[in-house]
Every structure is written in structure tokens, then in C-alpha cells.
Amino acid sequence: MNNYHLFIEKLRSSGLRPTKQRIEICKLLFDRQETFHFTINHLQNFLRKKSNTKISLATIYNTVDAFKKKGFLKEILINSDSNYFDTNVTNHHHFFNENTNELIDLKDSDIGDINIKKKIPGKKIKSIEVLVKIAK
């Protein structure tokens, strides 16, 4: 495990003790080339398939929540009962396939200029992220 020390540091900086279970979660989330989009249930199923270590749902929730608070994960709200998480924390856009429940990154070059005409007094726009829902 060549990223072991990185995982330990990521966990500690998130206020978590680096247990075997949390290191397994780190490995699945961050030891990859591509962006990883997931729900908690999706992550739990992946961990069951990929890891020989038993990891409780509470540990998964707590770890993901700590990573989100620290800025290592981004939460994407699809609707009132679907929360996805993204390992790419930069501002970017997404397609959401309603048939497959798959979240797909869009590059800035895939979206034209966005012009927000409404202003809210005393507030400034922090980021703009487009979610495009697609179906059959």
C-alpha cells in the first residue's frame, strides 16, 4: 500500500483515528486515477466486495462525513433522498442519469457561459455548478 502514510495523514487531519477499517475506506476512495462518485450504500457495497475487513455502516457514515467537513469530499444533492459524494472537490458540472443513477463529470468546456442576472444584496457568488439530469 504505497499511499498508506497519505491515508493516515488524511484521517488524522479529519479528526479520525486511523483504524484498519478507515484505511480501507481511504484506499477505496482516494487510491484511484479517476473521480469516484458514490452514495453511502454504493460505498458500503463496494467495500463488502473489495475488502476482507468488516466495516460498519456507522464507520462509513462517520468517515465520509469527516472527509466532507474537511473538504476531501464534495456532497452533491440529487433530490430529497439522494446524496452523492465526489472525490473531485473542484468546482465542476455533472450529468445525472436517472435510469442508471450514475453521476458523470462534465468539463467546463462542455458548458457554455452561464449568466446569473439575479443578485442578492450583501452576497457574492461562490461557485456555479450545473447538474443536468438525463433519462431515456
Buried (B, 14 or more C-beta within 10 A) or exposed (E): EEBEEEBBEBBEEBEBEBBEBBBBBBBBBBBEEEBBBBBBEBBBEBBEEEBEEEBEEEBBEBBBBBBBEBEBBBEBEBEEEEBBBBBBEEEBBBBBBEEEEEBBBBEEEEBEEEEEEEEEEEEEEEEEBEBEEEEE
